[in-house]
């Protein structure tokens, strides 16, 4: 029975090591890809002019009105 138990523990340890190594490699690869993408494909910087700020403010007002109406309708039915 002890031989079977030791074989089970060895198998469990090997599996845990393999999973740990895979996850560590995954973290390294994702970080490397993130750095490469931000290096070669930087985000475009939006120009902040008066027209775009006014349009964003108006759009935000529409979003707030729509969300308020949806919450009011939900509360009135539930």
JOHUMO-V597460 format. One record per residue. RES is the residue in one letter. SS is DSSP state (2 for helix, 1 for strand, 0 for the rest). NEAR is the number of other C-alpha atoms within 10 Angstrom. D_FIRST is the distance of its C-alpha to the first C-alpha in whole Angstrom. Layout:
res->[RES,RES]
ss->[SS,SS]
near->[NEAR,NEAR]
d_first->[D_FIRST,D_FIRST]
This chain:
res->[X,X,X,X,X,X,X,X,X,X,X,X,X,X,X,X,X,X,X,X,X,X,X,X,X,X,X,X,X,X,X,X,X,X,X,X,X,X,X,X,X,X,X,X,X,X,X,X,X,X,X,X,X,X,X,X,X,X,X,X,X,X,X,X,X,X,X,X,X,X,X,X,X,X,X,X,X,X]
ss->[0,2,2,2,2,2,2,2,2,2,2,2,2,2,2,2,2,2,2,2,2,2,2,2,2,2,2,2,2,2,2,2,2,2,2,2,2,2,2,2,0,0,0,0,0,0,0,0,0,2,2,2,2,2,2,2,2,2,2,2,2,2,2,2,2,2,2,2,2,2,2,2,2,2,2,2,2,0]
near->[6,7,8,9,10,11,12,12,12,12,12,12,12,12,12,12,12,12,12,12,12,12,12,11,12,12,12,12,12,11,12,11,12,11,12,12,12,10,10,8,9,9,9,6,6,7,8,8,8,9,9,12,12,11,11,12,12,12,12,12,12,12,12,12,12,12,12,12,12,12,11,11,11,10,9,8,6,5]
d_first->[0,4,5,5,6,9,10,11,12,14,15,16,18,20,21,23,24,26,27,29,30,32,33,35,36,37,39,41,42,43,45,47,48,49,51,53,54,56,57,58,59,60,61,65,67,69,72,73,77,79,78,75,74,77,75,71,73,74,71,69,72,71,67,68,70,68,65,67,68,65,64,67,66,63,64,67,64,61]
